[in-house]
Amino acid sequence: MDTKLQQQISALFESWAKEPIQSMQILPQSGSDRQYFRLKGAQKTALAAFNANFGENKTFVDYTKHFLEMGIRVPQLYAQNLENNIYLLQDLGDQTLLQHLEIERKDGIPSDSTISYYKKALSALAKMQIKGIQNLPVEVYHTPVSFNEQAMLWDLNYFKYCFLKTTKIEFDEYALEQDFQRLTNHLAQESQAFFMFRDFQARNIMLHDQTVYFIDYQGGKKGPLQYDVVSLLFQAKANLPNKLRQELLDYYIQEASKLTSIDTQKFKGNFYLFALLRTLQVLGAYGFKGLYQQKEHFIASIPFALANLDWLIENIRFPIDLSYLKEVSKQLVTQHSLRPIIAKQKAEQLTVQVKSFSYKRGIPKDDSGNGGGFVFDCRFIHNPGRYQPYKKLTGRDQAVIDFFEKESTIHDFIEQVKGIIDEAVENYIKRGFANLCINFGCTGGQHRSVFSADSIAKHLKEKYPIKVVLHHREQERKNWQN
């Protein structure tokens, strides 16, 4: 860390806290160039932010002051030294809504507590959009001042140049531009009288003291109500079920209707057009930051964004004709050159634990929270452990392997297991699941189960780009005791 920066941060903290810093922790960076530091003194804590972009810092500080005055939950601003691009904020902890979603989700379904947080976020968003814009001089900070037709076209061209043109799809650029123009002309008619957060996603929503707080809103300008709701509900990595999206959309309309008049039918019709626009913009960002800059987080999100695009063009009847854009989108979703990227990224999310165990000590616990998995009983297979030469050996020793080759049906058993687990693994990859357990048990957890677990782990590693974690419980226990 730069010594001068460290001294400046320390001086700002001590000026505010009236006590020296006892520890300074550098926090991991996300998608931006901002750096955050967790500061602790004897009594007080704070986050320090450093960003070389003075204009962005000024916008964030001024927006924060305004939103705090309006009673909107954003972090408290403790101190600032904008001359050196530093400011101090309330430390809201580490948990975002996205992290909560990923931890609490079971079989792809968000927990009740997660859904409750989403509703709190949507209710607070409506207040920020409708009340938060009052007396906020957005024109001082942003050009254009609103999410107008030009700004929308910038997003669509971002998609075209940074994502679409990286594929091998041949398309009529004039016909595509005509649909871009038709889309932006229509959406530009929506009221631009509200605050548009611009990047309202679960990663920018902090959970603290049982409620939600917003961060990273400095890019906000005037715009329509729908865009931020779309950004949250169609966030690629969140991968919310479509039924839940409908429920949350209805909830948002209910909450926003308490603050302003909303034509529900028109709102929903344009909502899905904004979802299409946002999805294309997001793919542009993933193309630039992922495929070009090779940032893994963005590459990993591509399959989810394409799944959103696929759902929109297959299930939504848009209020305007976008035939050519839909045609190009269908080609994109089924694009052969993208399939290896998509399949690899979805597969890499899956961790398969393969374990051997002794039934004498019970079936292994699934620590992933996925609720268990496959348990294959190997005790019917001819056991080399019954014979003196093999008693102190394991299923990894060549003598035991040779025994299985000549004296047992274990290879037939393993081939049958492969057929079962391959189908499960492929389904888990397709559905975006994160964990699967495959357990092999025998009497002592030493010969048959060890050989079976080794064979299946090797098979999975060779066939799929997934993470395979192999454990021989009884062998590991013996090694630990020794």
DRENKE-128631 format. One record per residue: x, y, z of N, C-alpha, C in turn. Coordinates in steps of 0.2 Angstrom, whole numbers, plus 2048, in hexadecimal, padded with zeros to 3 digits. Example, Ala and Ser with C-alpha at 12.3 -4.5 7.8 and 13.67 -1.06 7.14 Angstrom:
# residues 2
8427E482783E7EA8278427F0827 8407F58238447FB824840800827 
# end
This chain:
# residues 482
8047FA800800800800804806800 80280B7FC8068127FC806815803 80D81680580E81980C80A82080C 80A82480780782B80880082A808 7FD8258057F58248057F482280C 7F881D80F7F681A8157F782081B 7FB82581A7FC82A81F7F682F81E 7F38308187EE8348177E783181A 7E782B8197E182781C7E1827823 7E78268267E882682D7E682D830 7E883282D7E783982F7E083B82F 7DC83982A7D583A8297D183682F 7D38308307D082C8357D182F83C 7D783183E7D88338447D583A845 7D483E8407D18458417CA844842 7C783E83F7C083D8417BF839847 7C28348487C182F84E7C4832854 7C98368547CD83985A7D083385D 7D382F8597D782985C7DB826856 7E08238577E48208527E281A84F 7E48188497E28128467E680C849 7E280784B7E680184D7E77FC848 7E27FC8437E37F783D7E07FA837 7E37F88317E17FA82B7E17F4826 7DB7F28247DB7EC8207D97EE819 7DC7EC8147DB7EE80D7D57E980A 7D07EB8087CA7E78067CB7E57FE 7C87DF7FC7C97DD7F57C57E27F1 7C87E47EB7C57E87E67C07E47E2 7BA7E77E07B57E47DC7B67E67D4 7B17E97D17B27EB7CA7B47F17C9 7B57F67CE7B77FC7CD7BF7FD7CF 7C18037CE7C88057D07C98077D7 7C38087DB7C380B7E27C68067E6 7CA8087EB7CD8047F17C98067F7 7C88007FB7C58018017CA7FE807 7C980280D7CE8008127C9800819 7CA7FA81C7C67FA8237CB7FC828 7C880182C7CC8058317C9803838 7CE80283C7CB8018437D0804848 7CD80884D7D080B8527CE807859 7CF80A85E7CD8078657C6807866 7C280C8637BB80D8647B780D85E 7BA8108587B68118527B980D84C 7B580C8487B78098417B480D83B 7B780C8367B480F8307B780C82A 7B480D8247B780B81D7BA81281A 7C08118187C38168147C381480C 7C18198087C08188017C581D7FE 7C981A7F97CE81E7F57CC81C7EE 7CB8227EA7CA8227E37CD8277DF 7D18267DA7D582B7D77D08307D3 7CA82E7D27C58327CE7C28377D2 7C483D7D27C18437D77BA8447D6 7B88447CF7B18457CE7AC8407D0 7AE83A7D07AA8357D37AA8357DA 7AF8377DD7AF8387E57AB83D7E7 7AB8437E37A78487E579F8477E4 79E8437DF7978417DE79583D7E3 7998387E57978337EA7968377F1 79A83B7F379A83F7F97938437F9 7928477F478C84B7F47868477F4 7868427F078083D7F077E83A7F7 7848387FA78383580178083A805 78284080678084580A778846809 77784780277084880076B842802 76D83C80176983680376883680A 76D83780E76D83781576883C818 76884281576384781775C845815 75B84081075483E80E752838812 75683581675582F81A755829816 75A82981175B82380D76181F810 76181981076681581476C81480F 77181881077781880D77C819813 78381781278881781778981E81A 78A81F82078B826823792828820 79282F81F79983281D79C835823 7A28328257A583482B7AA83A829 7AE83A8247B383F8237B583F81C 7B88448197BA8448127C0848811 7C484680D7CA84A80A7CA849803 7C684C7FF7C584C7F87CB84E7F4 7CF8537F87D58557F47DA84F7F3 7DA84A7F77DE8447F77DA83E7F5 7D383F7F37CF83A7F07CD8357F6 7CD8377FC7CB8328017C5834805 7C182F8077BB83180C7BA82B810 7B782C8167B682781B7AE82681B 7AC81F81C7A581D81C7A4819822 79E81882379B81382879D80C826 7A080882A7A180182879B7FD829 7987FB8237927F78237937EF824 7997ED82579B7E682579D7E481E 79C7DD81D79E7DA8177997D7813 7937D681678E7D281278A7D680D 78A7D48077857D780277F7D3801 77A7D57FE7747D17FD7767CC7F8 77A7CC7F377C7C77EF77F7C17F3 7847C37F87877BE7FC7827BA800 77D7BE8037787BB8077737B6802 7727B87FC76E7B47F87727AD7F6 7787AE7F577C7A87F377D7A37F9 77E7A67FF77E7A280577879E806 7727A280676C79F80876879B803 76A79C7FD7667997F87677917F8 76178D7F77617867F775E7847F1 76277F7ED75F77D7E775D7827E2 7607887E275F78D7DE7597927E0 7567917E67517957E97537997EE 7527A07EE7547A47F37507A37FA 7537A47FF7507A380674B7A8807 7467A780C7417AC80E7457B3810 74A7B281474E7B88177517BC811 7537B880C7567BC8067517C0802 74B7BC8017457C07FE7437C6802 7437C58097417CB80D7467D180C 74D7CF80B7527D580A7517D8803 74F7D47FE74D7D67F77487DB7F8 7427DA7FC73D7DE7FC73F7E4800 7437E48057457EA8087497EE804 74D7EB7FF7517EF7FB74D7F37F5 7477EF7F37437F27EE73F7F87F1 73D7F77F77397FC7FB73D8037FC 7448017FE7488077FF74A80A7F8 74B8067F374C8097EC74780D7EA 74180C7EB73B8107E973C8177EC 73D8177F273E81D7F67448217F3 74A81E7F274F8217EF74E8247E8 74A8207E47498237DD7448287DD 73F8287E173982D7E173A8337E5 73D8327EC73E8377F07458397F0 74A8357EF7518377EF75383B7E9 74F83C7E47518407DE74F8487E0 74B8497E57498507E774F8547E9 74F8597E575585E7E775C85C7E6 75C8567E27638547E07658567DA 76A85B7D976C85E7D37708597CF 76D8547CC77184F7C87758527C2 7728587BF77585B7B977D85D7BB 77E85E7C27858617C478A85B7C3 7878557C378C84F7C478C84B7BD 78784B7B97878467B47848497AD 7888477A87858497A178584379D 78084179A77984479A7768437A1 7728487A376F8487AA76A8427AB 76783F7A576383A7A67648347A2 76182E7A376282879F75E829799 76082E79475C82F78E75E82A789 75B82C78375C82777D76382677B 76782C77B76E82B77A77282777F 77082778577382378A77281B789 76B81A78776981378676D81177F 76E81577A771812774779811776 77C81577A78281377D78380C77F 77E80A78477E80478777D7FE781 7797FF77C7787FA77777E7FA773 7817FF7727877FF76E78D7FB772 78D7FC7787927F977D7917F177C 78B7EF77B7897E877A78C7E6773 78A7EA76E78C7E87677937E7766 7977EC76979E7EC7677A27E876C 7A07E87727A47E47777A27DD778 79C7DB77679A7D47777987D1770 7937D476D7917D07677967CF762 79A7D476179F7D475B7A57D075D 7A57CD7637AB7C97657A87C1763 7A27C07627A07BA7607A07B9758 79F7B375679F7B274E7987B374B 7947B674E78D7B774C78D7BD746 78B7BB74078A7C073B7837C373C 7837CA73C77D7CE73C77D7D4738 7777D67367767DC7327767E2737 77B7E673777C7EB73C7777F173B 7757F27357707F77347697F5737 7677EE7367617EC7387617EC740 7677EA7437677EA74A7677F174D 76A7F674A76A7FD74C7627FF74C 75F7FD7477587FF7467547FD74C 7557F774E7517F47547547F875B 75A7F975B75D7FD760759804761 75980775B75580E75B74E80D75D 74B80875B74480775D743806764 74880276774780176E749807772 74E80B77074F81177474A816773 74781776D74281C76C73C81B771 73A81477173581377673681477D 73C81177F73D81278773F819789 74181D78474282478673C828787 73682578673082978772E82878F 73182379273082279973282879D 72F82A7A37318307A773882F7A9 73C8347A97438357AB7448397B2 73E8397B573E83D7BB74083A7C2 7438347C17458317C874C8307C8 74F82E7CE75682D7CF7578257CD 75C8257C875D81E7C676481C7C8 7648177CC76B8157D07708137CB 76E8107C577280E7BF7748077C0 7778057C677A7FF7C77777FB7CD 7717FB7CE76D7F97D476D7F17D3 7727EE7D67737E77D77747E57DE 7737DE7DF7747DB7E677B7DC7E9 7807DD7E47877DE7E77877E57EA 7837EA7E87837F17EB77E7F27F0 77C7ED7F37777ED7F977A7EA7FF 77C7ED80477F7EA80A7797E980F 77B7E38127767E18187797E381F 7767E78237797E98297737EA82E 7747E783476F7E88397687E7836 7677E18337617DF83075D7E382B 7617E782875E7EC8237637EC81D 7617F08187657F18127687F8812 76E7F980F7717FF80E7747FF806 7738058037768057FC77D8087FC 7818067F77878097F67888097EE 78D80D7EC78F80E7E578A8117E1 7878167E37818197DF78481F7DC 78A8217DC78D8277D978B8287D1 78A8227CE7888227C77818247C5 77D8257CB7768267CA77582D7C6 76F82D7C276D8337BF7658337BF 7628377BB75B8377BA7598317B5 75482E7B67528287B274B8257B3 7498207B074381D7B17438187B7 73D8177BA73D8127C073F80B7BF 73D8097B973E8027B77457FF7B7 74A8047B57518017B47547FE7BA 7548017C07577FF7C67547F87C8 74D7F87C774A7F27C974C7EC7C5 74D7ED7BE74F7E87BA7577E67BC 75B7EB7BE7627EA7BF7627E57C5 75E7E67CA75E7E17D075B7DA7CE 7557DA7CB7517D47CA7547D07C4 7587D37C075B7CF7BA7637CF7BB 7657D07C176C7D07C276F7C97C0 7737C87BB7757C27B97777BD7BE 77C7BF7C277F7BA7C777A7B87CC 7757BC7CE7707BB7D376B7B57D0 76A7B57CA7667AF7C77607AE7CB 75C7B37CC7557B27CF7507AE7CB 74D7AA7CE7477A67CB7427AB7C8 7407AA7C273B7AE7BF7357AF7C3 7327AA7C672C7AB7CA72E7B07D0 7337B07D37357B57D87367BC7D5 7397BC7CF7397C37CC7327C67CB 72D7C27C97277C57C87247C77CF 7257C37D47237C57DB7267CC7DD 72D7CC7DC7307D27DF72E7D87DA 72D7D77D472B7DD7D07247E07D2 7207DB7D47197DD7D671A7E17DD 71E7DE7E171F7E27E87227E97E7 7277EA7E272A7F07E17247F57DE 7207F37DA71B7F77D77167F97DD 7157F57E17117F67E77147FC7EB 71A7FB7ED71E8007F171F8077ED 7218067E772280D7E371B8117E2 71680D7E270F8107E170D8147E7 7108137ED70E8177F271181E7F2 71681E7EE71A8257ED7198297E7 7168257E17158287DB7108247D7 70D8277D27088247CE70B81F7C9 7098197C970C8147C47068117C0 7078117B970380D7B57068067B5 7038017B87067FA7B97077F77B2 7027F77AE7037F47A87087F67A3 7097FD7A370E80079F7157FF7A2 7157FF7A971B7FE7AC71E7F87AB 71A7F27AB71C7EC7AA71E7EB7A3 71B7EE79E71C7ED7977237F0796 7257F579872B7F87977317F579C 72E7F27A17337EF7A67377EA7A2 7347E679E7387E179B73C7E3795 73A7E979273E7EC78D7457EF790 7447F279674A7F479A74E7EE79C 74B7E879D74F7E279F7537E0799 7507E07937547DF78D75A7E378C 7587EA78D75E7EF78C7637EE792 7617ED7987667EC79D76A7E579C 7677E079A76A7DA7997707DA793 76E7DE78E7737DF7887797E378B 7777E978F77D7ED7927817E9796 77E7E479A7827E079F7877DB79B 7847D97957887D479178E7D878E 78D7DF78C7927E378A7987E478F 7967E579579A7E579B79E7DF79C 79B7D979C79E7D379C7A37D1797 7A17D47917A67D378B7AC7D778C 7AB7DD78E7B17E178F7B57DF795 7B27DF79B7B67DD7A17B87D67A2 7B47D279F7B57CA79F7B97C8799 7B67C87937B97C578E7C07C978B 7BF7CF78C7C57D378A7CA7D4790 7C87D67967CD7D779B7CE7D179F 7CA7CC79E7CB7C57A17CA7C57A8 7C57C97AB7C37C97B27BE7C37B3 7C07BE7B77BD7B87B87B57B97BA 7B47BE7BF7AE7BF7C17A97C17BC 7AB7C57B77A67C77B17A57C17AC 7AB7BD7AB7AA7B87A77A57B37AA 7A57B27B07A17AD7B379A7AF7B3 7987B57B27917B87B278E7B77AB 7927B67A678F7B679F78A7B179E 78A7AA7A17857A67A077E7A87A3 77F7AB7A87797AE7AC7757B37A8 7797B87A57777BD7A17737BB79B 7777B67977747B379176D7AF793 76D7AC7997677A879B7617AE79C 7637B379F75E7B979F75B7BB798 7607BC79475E7BE78D75A7B978A 75C7B278A7587AD7887517AD78A 7507AE7917497AE7947457B4791 7487BA7917457BF78E7427BF787 7467BC7837447BC77C73F7B677B 73F7B177F73B7AB77E7347AC782 7347B078772E7B178B72A7B778B 72D7BC78972A7C37897287C5782 7227C878271F7CB77C7207D277D 7257D577A7277DC77B7217E1777 7207E777A71B7EB77771D7EE770 7237ED76E7267F07677297EA764 72A7EB75D72D7E67597347E6759 7377E175C73F7E175C7417DA759 73E7D975373F7D27507467D174F 74A7D574C7517D474A7567D3750 7547D87557587D775B7577D075F 7517CE75F74F7C77617537C275E 7537C37577567BE75375E7BD754 7617C37557687C37577697C075E 7657C27627657BF7697657B8769 7607B576575F7AE7657667AA763 7697AD75E76F7AB75B7747AB761 7747B07647797B27697797AC76F 7737AB7717717A677677479F774 77379D76E77579776C77C797768 77F79C76978679D76578B798767 78D79476279178E764798791767 79B7967647A17987677A179B76E 79B79C77179A79E77879979877C 79779377979578D77D79A78A782 7A078A77F7A67877847A778C78A 7A77937887A879778E7A2797793 79C79679179679679579678F799 79778A79579778379979D78379E 7A378679C7A97857A17A778A7A7 7A47907A67A37947AC79E7917B0 79978E7AE79378C7B27967857B5 79A7817B279D77B7B57A177D7BB 7A57827BA7AA7847BF7A77877C6 7A07887C679D78A7CC79B7847D0 79C77E7CD79A7787D17A07747D4 79F7737DA7A476F7DE7A17687E0 7A47637DE7A275C7DF7A77597E5 7A47577EA7A87547EF7A774C7EF 7AC7497EE7AC7427ED7B073F7F4 7AC73A7F77AF7387FE7AE7307FE 7B372E8017B37278047B272780B 7AE72180E7AD7218157AB71A817 7AC71981E7AA7138217A3714824 79E70F82279870F82579870E82D 79D70C83079E70B83779E71283A 7A07178377A071E83979B723836 796720832791723830792727829 78D72982678D72D820790734821 79573681C79873D81D79374281D 79474782179074D82179175281B 78C75481878D75981378E760816 79476381679576981979376F814 79276E80E79077380978977680A 78577380E77E77580F77977380A 77C76F80577776C800773767802 77476480876F75F80A771758809 77775680777975080677B74F7FE 77A7497FC77B7477F577B73F7F4 77E73D7EF77E7367EE7827327F3 78072C7F57837277F97837207F6 78971E7F47897177F178C7127F6 78870D7F778B7077FB78F7027F7 7957027F979A6FD7F679B6F77F9 7976F57FF7986F08037966E97FF 7926E97FA7916E37F67966E07F2 79B6E57F17A16E37EC7A66DF7F0 7A96DA7ED7AE6D57F07B36DA7F3 7B46D87F97B96DC7FE7C06D97FE 7C56DD7FC7CC6DA7FD7CE6DB804 7CA6DF8087CC6DF80F7CB6D9813 7C86D48107C76CE8147CD6C9813 7D26CB80F7D76C780E7DE6CB811 7E26C78157E76C98187EC6CE814 7EE6CC80E7F36D080A7F06D7809 7EA6D880A7E76DF8087E56E380E 7E56E08147E26E38197E56EA81B 7EB6EB81A7EE6F181C7EF6F6816 7EC6F48107ED6F880A7E66FC809 7E67008047E07048037DE7037FB 7D97067F97D77057F27DB7097EE 7E070D7F07E57107EC7EB70C7EB 7EC7067EE7F27027ED7F16FE7E7 7F76FD7E37F66F97DD7F46F27DE 7F66EF7E47F36E87E57EC6E77E6 7E96EC7E97E26ED7EA7DE6EE7E3 7E16F37DF7DF6F47D97DF6EE7D4 7E46EA7D47E46E47D17DF6DF7D3 7DE6DF7D97D96DA7DC7D26DC7D9 7D06E37D97CA6E57D67C96E37CF 7CF6E37CB7CF6E27C47CD6DA7C3 7CF6D67C77CF6CF7C67C96CC7CA 7C86CE7D07C36CB7D57BD6CE7D7 7BB6D47D37B56D77D57B16DA7CF 7AB6DC7D17A76E07CC7A76E77CD 7AC6EA7D07AC6F17D27AC6F67CC 7B06F37C67B06F87C07A96F97BD 7A56F37BD79E6F47BB79A6F97BF 79B6F87C67986FD7CA7997047C9 7A07057C87A270C7C779F70F7C0 79F70B7BB79C70D7B579570F7B6 79170B7BA78A70D7BB7897137BF 78E7147C478E71A7C778F7207C3 7947207BE7957257BA78F7277B6 78B7237B47857257B07807297B4 7807277BB77B72B7BF77E7317C1 7847327C37877387C578873D7BF 78A73B7B978B73F7B37847437B2 77F73F7B27787437B17777487B7 7797477BD77874B7C277C7517C1 7837507C07877567BF78575A7BA 7837587B478175C7AE77B7607B0 77775D7B47717617B67727667BB 7777657BF77976A7C477D7707C1 78176E7BC7847737B877F7787B5 77B7757B17757787AD77177D7B2 77077B7B876C77E7BC7707837C1 7767837C077A7887C477B7867CB 77B7807CD77B77E7D478377E7D6 78477E7DC78B77F7DE78E7797E2 78A7747E478D76F7E878A7687E7 78E7637E778B75C7E67907587EA 78D7537EE79174E7F27907477EF 7957437EE79573C7EC7997387F1 7967347F47997307FA7997287F8 79E7257FA79F71E7F97A171B7FF 79D71680279E71380879F70C808 7A370980C7A470280D7A5700814 7A76FA8167A86F981D7AD6FD821 7B36FD81E7B87008227BA70781E 7B77098197B970F8157C170F813 7C37098117CA70880F7CB705808 7C77018067C96FE7FF7C47007FA 7BE6FD7FA7B96FE7F57B77057F4 7B57087FA7B370F7F97B97147F7 7BF7137F97C47177F77C67167F0 7C67107ED7C770F7E67C17127E2 7BB7117E47B57147E17B571C7E1 7B771F7E67B77267E77BD7297E2 7C37267E27C87287DE7C67277D6 7C37227D57C17217CE7BC7267CB 7B77287CF7B272D7CE7B57347CE 7B97357D27BC73C7D27C073D7CC 7C47387CA7C87387C47C47397BE 7BE7367BE7BA7367B87B773D7B7 7B57407BD7B27477BD7B774C7BB 7BD74B7BE7C27507BC7C47507B4 7C374A7B27C574A7AA7BF74C7A6 7B974B7A87B374D7A47B17547A4 7B17577AA7AE75D7AB7B37627AE 7B27697AD7B676E7B07B47707B6 7B276C7BB7AF76D7C17B576C7C6 7B376F7CC7B876E7D27B67677D5 7BB7637D67BA75C7D97BE75C7DF 7BB75B7E57BE75A7EC7BE7537EE 7C37507EF7C37497F17C57487F8 7C17447FC7C37438037C273B804 7C77388077C773180A7C7732811 7C17328147C073481B7C4730820 7C372981F7C77258247CE725823 7D172681D7D872781C7DB72D81F 7D773281E7D97398207D9739828 7D473582B7D47358327DA731835 7DC72C8327E27288347E872C833 7E973082E7EE73482D7EF739832 7E973C8347E97418397EB73F840 7E87398417EA7368487F1734848 7F47328437FB730843800736843 
# end
